[in-house]
């Protein structure tokens, strides 16, 4: 018997798949690998989902492999945020994702600590009746539990999914429920430890703020005393004489001509007034000590 030949379109996609794999692994040209994968998926057209296609699963397998290579190339370029939208443009709905593609997406977003991206996608895929008949269903259910639901703390949703699944046997179901219970206990302990640590940090912060506020209050008290002492000291100065001397100085400089003979009596009185003010200000009580 002769081997079954692929249709021309599938052969073209298979050739692009080989080129993309070589670019990814051998040449490390990730951008070119993504371009080959896109060209291969576009050549297959929209009607190559699971269970469809002109050949016996040939087009669907090639398309799945093209997407796997494309996902790896995007991840290598640190463009992992584009992976899910890039895949869904060829499969349109989450329920039509091949098991290998779904597995790779779950592992990728779990590795970059963004499991919430796959929350709705994985739930839609696992609840689809057609997918429940696939042999990979049990392993994908376990992967979804361990890498999506449990890290996000979705314990009730995980229990509901496991109890409502009639595909897995009772022994495996009990194992899944046990893993969910253990993860819930660890989550509770972690939350209690974080809460205790936050309380200790708040108490330490309050202690530090209390000490700082006490120091600030003491500093303000000392400053108030110093200002009161300075103000009481300046109250003793002869302000009236100083103001009068300033006013007379203003009259001499601005209103009078110092070179005029009529200004001499005012200037003489101003000098005498300044001398009296100086003697009063720097009296023995206020006069600073004289150093040799």
TORKOL-4160 file (C-alpha; in steps of 0.2 Angstrom, whole numbers, padded with zeros to 4 digits, m for minus):
292
<pt num="1" X="0000" Y="0000" Z="0000"/>
<pt num="2" X="0006" Y="0017" Z="m0004"/>
<pt num="3" X="0008" Y="0031" Z="0010"/>
<pt num="4" X="m0006" Y="0043" Z="0010"/>
<pt num="5" X="0000" Y="0059" Z="0002"/>
<pt num="6" X="m0005" Y="0076" Z="0010"/>
<pt num="7" X="m0015" Y="0088" Z="0001"/>
<pt num="8" X="m0005" Y="0102" Z="m0008"/>
<pt num="9" X="m0010" Y="0115" Z="0005"/>
<pt num="10" X="m0005" Y="0104" Z="0020"/>
<pt num="11" X="0012" Y="0100" Z="0011"/>
<pt num="12" X="0015" Y="0119" Z="0010"/>
<pt num="13" X="0011" Y="0121" Z="0028"/>
<pt num="14" X="0022" Y="0106" Z="0033"/>
<pt num="15" X="0037" Y="0114" Z="0023"/>
<pt num="16" X="0034" Y="0130" Z="0032"/>
<pt num="17" X="0034" Y="0121" Z="0049"/>
<pt num="18" X="0051" Y="0113" Z="0045"/>
<pt num="19" X="0058" Y="0130" Z="0041"/>
<pt num="20" X="0051" Y="0137" Z="0057"/>
<pt num="21" X="0058" Y="0123" Z="0067"/>
<pt num="22" X="0075" Y="0126" Z="0060"/>
<pt num="23" X="0075" Y="0144" Z="0062"/>
<pt num="24" X="0070" Y="0142" Z="0081"/>
<pt num="25" X="0082" Y="0128" Z="0085"/>
<pt num="26" X="0097" Y="0130" Z="0074"/>
<pt num="27" X="0098" Y="0148" Z="0069"/>
<pt num="28" X="0089" Y="0156" Z="0084"/>
<pt num="29" X="0080" Y="0168" Z="0073"/>
<pt num="30" X="0064" Y="0169" Z="0083"/>
<pt num="31" X="0056" Y="0183" Z="0073"/>
<pt num="32" X="0058" Y="0173" Z="0056"/>
<pt num="33" X="0051" Y="0158" Z="0065"/>
<pt num="34" X="0036" Y="0167" Z="0070"/>
<pt num="35" X="0033" Y="0173" Z="0052"/>
<pt num="36" X="0035" Y="0155" Z="0045"/>
<pt num="37" X="0022" Y="0149" Z="0058"/>
<pt num="38" X="0010" Y="0163" Z="0053"/>
<pt num="39" X="0012" Y="0160" Z="0035"/>
<pt num="40" X="0009" Y="0141" Z="0038"/>
<pt num="41" X="m0007" Y="0144" Z="0048"/>
<pt num="42" X="m0014" Y="0156" Z="0035"/>
<pt num="43" X="m0011" Y="0143" Z="0022"/>
<pt num="44" X="m0021" Y="0131" Z="0031"/>
<pt num="45" X="m0036" Y="0142" Z="0032"/>
<pt num="46" X="m0049" Y="0143" Z="0046"/>
<pt num="47" X="m0057" Y="0125" Z="0044"/>
<pt num="48" X="m0043" Y="0115" Z="0052"/>
<pt num="49" X="m0048" Y="0114" Z="0070"/>
<pt num="50" X="m0049" Y="0097" Z="0080"/>
<pt num="51" X="m0059" Y="0084" Z="0070"/>
<pt num="52" X="m0059" Y="0095" Z="0054"/>
<pt num="53" X="m0049" Y="0096" Z="0038"/>
<pt num="54" X="m0047" Y="0088" Z="0022"/>
<pt num="55" X="m0035" Y="0074" Z="0027"/>
<pt num="56" X="m0035" Y="0062" Z="0042"/>
<pt num="57" X="m0030" Y="0074" Z="0056"/>
<pt num="58" X="m0015" Y="0080" Z="0045"/>
<pt num="59" X="m0019" Y="0098" Z="0043"/>
<pt num="60" X="m0025" Y="0099" Z="0062"/>
<pt num="61" X="m0008" Y="0091" Z="0067"/>
<pt num="62" X="0002" Y="0103" Z="0056"/>
<pt num="63" X="m0007" Y="0118" Z="0063"/>
<pt num="64" X="m0005" Y="0113" Z="0081"/>
<pt num="65" X="0014" Y="0110" Z="0078"/>
<pt num="66" X="0015" Y="0127" Z="0070"/>
<pt num="67" X="0007" Y="0135" Z="0085"/>
<pt num="68" X="0018" Y="0126" Z="0097"/>
<pt num="69" X="0034" Y="0133" Z="0087"/>
<pt num="70" X="0026" Y="0150" Z="0087"/>
<pt num="71" X="0023" Y="0150" Z="0105"/>
<pt num="72" X="0041" Y="0145" Z="0109"/>
<pt num="73" X="0048" Y="0158" Z="0098"/>
<pt num="74" X="0037" Y="0172" Z="0105"/>
<pt num="75" X="0042" Y="0167" Z="0123"/>
<pt num="76" X="0061" Y="0167" Z="0118"/>
<pt num="77" X="0058" Y="0185" Z="0112"/>
<pt num="78" X="0049" Y="0189" Z="0129"/>
<pt num="79" X="0033" Y="0193" Z="0120"/>
<pt num="80" X="0023" Y="0180" Z="0130"/>
<pt num="81" X="0009" Y="0193" Z="0133"/>
<pt num="82" X="0005" Y="0191" Z="0115"/>
<pt num="83" X="0004" Y="0172" Z="0115"/>
<pt num="84" X="m0014" Y="0169" Z="0119"/>
<pt num="85" X="m0021" Y="0182" Z="0107"/>
<pt num="86" X="m0009" Y="0175" Z="0094"/>
<pt num="87" X="m0015" Y="0158" Z="0096"/>
<pt num="88" X="m0034" Y="0162" Z="0097"/>
<pt num="89" X="m0033" Y="0171" Z="0080"/>
<pt num="90" X="m0031" Y="0154" Z="0072"/>
<pt num="91" X="m0043" Y="0144" Z="0084"/>
<pt num="92" X="m0055" Y="0158" Z="0087"/>
<pt num="93" X="m0063" Y="0150" Z="0103"/>
<pt num="94" X="m0054" Y="0142" Z="0118"/>
<pt num="95" X="m0064" Y="0126" Z="0116"/>
<pt num="96" X="m0055" Y="0122" Z="0100"/>
<pt num="97" X="m0037" Y="0124" Z="0106"/>
<pt num="98" X="m0027" Y="0107" Z="0104"/>
<pt num="99" X="m0022" Y="0099" Z="0121"/>
<pt num="100" X="m0004" Y="0102" Z="0117"/>
<pt num="101" X="m0007" Y="0121" Z="0114"/>
<pt num="102" X="m0017" Y="0123" Z="0130"/>
<pt num="103" X="m0004" Y="0114" Z="0140"/>
<pt num="104" X="0010" Y="0125" Z="0133"/>
<pt num="105" X="0000" Y="0141" Z="0137"/>
<pt num="106" X="m0004" Y="0135" Z="0155"/>
<pt num="107" X="0014" Y="0132" Z="0158"/>
<pt num="108" X="0020" Y="0148" Z="0150"/>
<pt num="109" X="0009" Y="0159" Z="0160"/>
<pt num="110" X="0012" Y="0150" Z="0176"/>
<pt num="111" X="0031" Y="0152" Z="0174"/>
<pt num="112" X="0029" Y="0171" Z="0171"/>
<pt num="113" X="0017" Y="0172" Z="0187"/>
<pt num="114" X="0002" Y="0177" Z="0177"/>
<pt num="115" X="m0010" Y="0162" Z="0179"/>
<pt num="116" X="m0025" Y="0172" Z="0179"/>
<pt num="117" X="m0023" Y="0174" Z="0161"/>
<pt num="118" X="m0028" Y="0156" Z="0158"/>
<pt num="119" X="m0042" Y="0156" Z="0171"/>
<pt num="120" X="m0057" Y="0158" Z="0159"/>
<pt num="121" X="m0048" Y="0150" Z="0145"/>
<pt num="122" X="m0045" Y="0134" Z="0154"/>
<pt num="123" X="m0062" Y="0133" Z="0162"/>
<pt num="124" X="m0070" Y="0135" Z="0145"/>
<pt num="125" X="m0060" Y="0121" Z="0138"/>
<pt num="126" X="m0062" Y="0109" Z="0152"/>
<pt num="127" X="m0081" Y="0111" Z="0153"/>
<pt num="128" X="m0083" Y="0107" Z="0134"/>
<pt num="129" X="m0091" Y="0090" Z="0132"/>
<pt num="130" X="m0081" Y="0086" Z="0116"/>
<pt num="131" X="m0064" Y="0089" Z="0125"/>
<pt num="132" X="m0069" Y="0077" Z="0140"/>
<pt num="133" X="m0068" Y="0063" Z="0128"/>
<pt num="134" X="m0050" Y="0067" Z="0124"/>
<pt num="135" X="m0036" Y="0056" Z="0132"/>
<pt num="136" X="m0027" Y="0071" Z="0138"/>
<pt num="137" X="m0041" Y="0078" Z="0148"/>
<pt num="138" X="m0036" Y="0071" Z="0165"/>
<pt num="139" X="m0018" Y="0077" Z="0164"/>
<pt num="140" X="m0024" Y="0095" Z="0158"/>
<pt num="141" X="m0037" Y="0095" Z="0172"/>
<pt num="142" X="m0023" Y="0092" Z="0185"/>
<pt num="143" X="m0012" Y="0105" Z="0176"/>
<pt num="144" X="m0026" Y="0118" Z="0177"/>
<pt num="145" X="m0028" Y="0114" Z="0196"/>
<pt num="146" X="m0010" Y="0115" Z="0201"/>
<pt num="147" X="m0005" Y="0129" Z="0190"/>
<pt num="148" X="m0020" Y="0141" Z="0189"/>
<pt num="149" X="m0034" Y="0138" Z="0202"/>
<pt num="150" X="m0023" Y="0133" Z="0217"/>
<pt num="151" X="m0010" Y="0147" Z="0215"/>
<pt num="152" X="m0025" Y="0160" Z="0213"/>
<pt num="153" X="m0034" Y="0153" Z="0229"/>
<pt num="154" X="m0049" Y="0147" Z="0219"/>
<pt num="155" X="m0052" Y="0132" Z="0230"/>
<pt num="156" X="m0071" Y="0132" Z="0229"/>
<pt num="157" X="m0070" Y="0133" Z="0210"/>
<pt num="158" X="m0057" Y="0119" Z="0210"/>
<pt num="159" X="m0068" Y="0107" Z="0221"/>
<pt num="160" X="m0083" Y="0111" Z="0210"/>
<pt num="161" X="m0074" Y="0107" Z="0195"/>
<pt num="162" X="m0067" Y="0090" Z="0202"/>
<pt num="163" X="m0084" Y="0085" Z="0209"/>
<pt num="164" X="m0093" Y="0089" Z="0193"/>
<pt num="165" X="m0081" Y="0079" Z="0182"/>
<pt num="166" X="m0087" Y="0062" Z="0178"/>
<pt num="167" X="m0072" Y="0058" Z="0167"/>
<pt num="168" X="m0059" Y="0054" Z="0180"/>
<pt num="169" X="m0061" Y="0039" Z="0192"/>
<pt num="170" X="m0065" Y="0041" Z="0211"/>
<pt num="171" X="m0047" Y="0037" Z="0216"/>
<pt num="172" X="m0040" Y="0051" Z="0206"/>
<pt num="173" X="m0054" Y="0062" Z="0211"/>
<pt num="174" X="m0050" Y="0059" Z="0229"/>
<pt num="175" X="m0032" Y="0063" Z="0226"/>
<pt num="176" X="m0037" Y="0080" Z="0218"/>
<pt num="177" X="m0048" Y="0084" Z="0232"/>
<pt num="178" X="m0034" Y="0080" Z="0245"/>
<pt num="179" X="m0022" Y="0091" Z="0235"/>
<pt num="180" X="m0035" Y="0105" Z="0235"/>
<pt num="181" X="m0037" Y="0103" Z="0254"/>
<pt num="182" X="m0018" Y="0103" Z="0257"/>
<pt num="183" X="m0016" Y="0119" Z="0247"/>
<pt num="184" X="m0030" Y="0128" Z="0256"/>
<pt num="185" X="m0022" Y="0124" Z="0273"/>
<pt num="186" X="m0005" Y="0131" Z="0266"/>
<pt num="187" X="m0014" Y="0146" Z="0259"/>
<pt num="188" X="m0022" Y="0149" Z="0276"/>
<pt num="189" X="m0006" Y="0148" Z="0286"/>
<pt num="190" X="0003" Y="0159" Z="0274"/>
<pt num="191" X="m0011" Y="0172" Z="0276"/>
<pt num="192" X="m0010" Y="0171" Z="0295"/>
<pt num="193" X="0009" Y="0173" Z="0294"/>
<pt num="194" X="0007" Y="0189" Z="0283"/>
<pt num="195" X="m0006" Y="0196" Z="0294"/>
<pt num="196" X="0005" Y="0194" Z="0309"/>
<pt num="197" X="0020" Y="0201" Z="0300"/>
<pt num="198" X="0009" Y="0216" Z="0295"/>
<pt num="199" X="0003" Y="0219" Z="0313"/>
<pt num="200" X="0021" Y="0218" Z="0319"/>
<pt num="201" X="0026" Y="0231" Z="0306"/>
<pt num="202" X="0012" Y="0242" Z="0311"/>
<pt num="203" X="0017" Y="0241" Z="0329"/>
<pt num="204" X="0035" Y="0245" Z="0325"/>
<pt num="205" X="0029" Y="0260" Z="0314"/>
<pt num="206" X="0018" Y="0267" Z="0328"/>
<pt num="207" X="0033" Y="0265" Z="0341"/>
<pt num="208" X="0045" Y="0275" Z="0329"/>
<pt num="209" X="0031" Y="0288" Z="0326"/>
<pt num="210" X="0028" Y="0290" Z="0344"/>
<pt num="211" X="0047" Y="0293" Z="0348"/>
<pt num="212" X="0048" Y="0305" Z="0334"/>
<pt num="213" X="0033" Y="0315" Z="0339"/>
<pt num="214" X="0039" Y="0315" Z="0357"/>
<pt num="215" X="0056" Y="0322" Z="0351"/>
<pt num="216" X="0047" Y="0335" Z="0340"/>
<pt num="217" X="0036" Y="0340" Z="0355"/>
<pt num="218" X="0052" Y="0343" Z="0366"/>
<pt num="219" X="0060" Y="0353" Z="0352"/>
<pt num="220" X="0045" Y="0364" Z="0350"/>
<pt num="221" X="0045" Y="0367" Z="0369"/>
<pt num="222" X="0063" Y="0372" Z="0369"/>
<pt num="223" X="0060" Y="0383" Z="0354"/>
<pt num="224" X="0046" Y="0392" Z="0362"/>
<pt num="225" X="0056" Y="0395" Z="0378"/>
<pt num="226" X="0070" Y="0402" Z="0368"/>
<pt num="227" X="0058" Y="0414" Z="0358"/>
<pt num="228" X="0050" Y="0419" Z="0375"/>
<pt num="229" X="0067" Y="0423" Z="0382"/>
<pt num="230" X="0073" Y="0433" Z="0367"/>
<pt num="231" X="0057" Y="0442" Z="0366"/>
<pt num="232" X="0058" Y="0447" Z="0384"/>
<pt num="233" X="0076" Y="0453" Z="0381"/>
<pt num="234" X="0071" Y="0464" Z="0367"/>
<pt num="235" X="0057" Y="0472" Z="0377"/>
<pt num="236" X="0070" Y="0480" Z="0387"/>
<pt num="237" X="0077" Y="0489" Z="0373"/>
<pt num="238" X="0073" Y="0508" Z="0371"/>
<pt num="239" X="0062" Y="0506" Z="0355"/>
<pt num="240" X="0055" Y="0523" Z="0356"/>
<pt num="241" X="0072" Y="0532" Z="0356"/>
<pt num="242" X="0078" Y="0520" Z="0341"/>
<pt num="243" X="0062" Y="0524" Z="0331"/>
<pt num="244" X="0064" Y="0543" Z="0335"/>
<pt num="245" X="0083" Y="0542" Z="0329"/>
<pt num="246" X="0078" Y="0533" Z="0313"/>
<pt num="247" X="0064" Y="0546" Z="0309"/>
<pt num="248" X="0077" Y="0560" Z="0312"/>
<pt num="249" X="0089" Y="0551" Z="0301"/>
<pt num="250" X="0076" Y="0550" Z="0288"/>
<pt num="251" X="0073" Y="0569" Z="0289"/>
<pt num="252" X="0091" Y="0573" Z="0287"/>
<pt num="253" X="0095" Y="0562" Z="0273"/>
<pt num="254" X="0079" Y="0564" Z="0263"/>
<pt num="255" X="0071" Y="0580" Z="0268"/>
<pt num="256" X="0086" Y="0591" Z="0273"/>
<pt num="257" X="0103" Y="0595" Z="0265"/>
<pt num="258" X="0117" Y="0590" Z="0276"/>
<pt num="259" X="0128" Y="0604" Z="0268"/>
<pt num="260" X="0116" Y="0617" Z="0273"/>
<pt num="261" X="0120" Y="0627" Z="0289"/>
<pt num="262" X="0102" Y="0626" Z="0294"/>
<pt num="263" X="0104" Y="0607" Z="0295"/>
<pt num="264" X="0118" Y="0607" Z="0308"/>
<pt num="265" X="0107" Y="0609" Z="0324"/>
<pt num="266" X="0096" Y="0594" Z="0318"/>
<pt num="267" X="0112" Y="0584" Z="0314"/>
<pt num="268" X="0119" Y="0588" Z="0331"/>
<pt num="269" X="0103" Y="0582" Z="0340"/>
<pt num="270" X="0103" Y="0566" Z="0330"/>
<pt num="271" X="0121" Y="0562" Z="0335"/>
<pt num="272" X="0117" Y="0565" Z="0353"/>
<pt num="273" X="0101" Y="0554" Z="0352"/>
<pt num="274" X="0111" Y="0540" Z="0344"/>
<pt num="275" X="0124" Y="0541" Z="0358"/>
<pt num="276" X="0110" Y="0540" Z="0371"/>
<pt num="277" X="0102" Y="0525" Z="0362"/>
<pt num="278" X="0119" Y="0516" Z="0360"/>
<pt num="279" X="0123" Y="0519" Z="0379"/>
<pt num="280" X="0106" Y="0512" Z="0384"/>
<pt num="281" X="0106" Y="0497" Z="0372"/>
<pt num="282" X="0124" Y="0492" Z="0377"/>
<pt num="283" X="0123" Y="0496" Z="0395"/>
<pt num="284" X="0133" Y="0484" Z="0407"/>
<pt num="285" X="0118" Y="0473" Z="0407"/>
<pt num="286" X="0117" Y="0470" Z="0389"/>
<pt num="287" X="0135" Y="0475" Z="0383"/>
<pt num="288" X="0145" Y="0460" Z="0376"/>
<pt num="289" X="0161" Y="0456" Z="0385"/>
<pt num="290" X="0177" Y="0464" Z="0377"/>
<pt num="291" X="0191" Y="0452" Z="0372"/>
<pt num="292" X="0209" Y="0458" Z="0371"/>
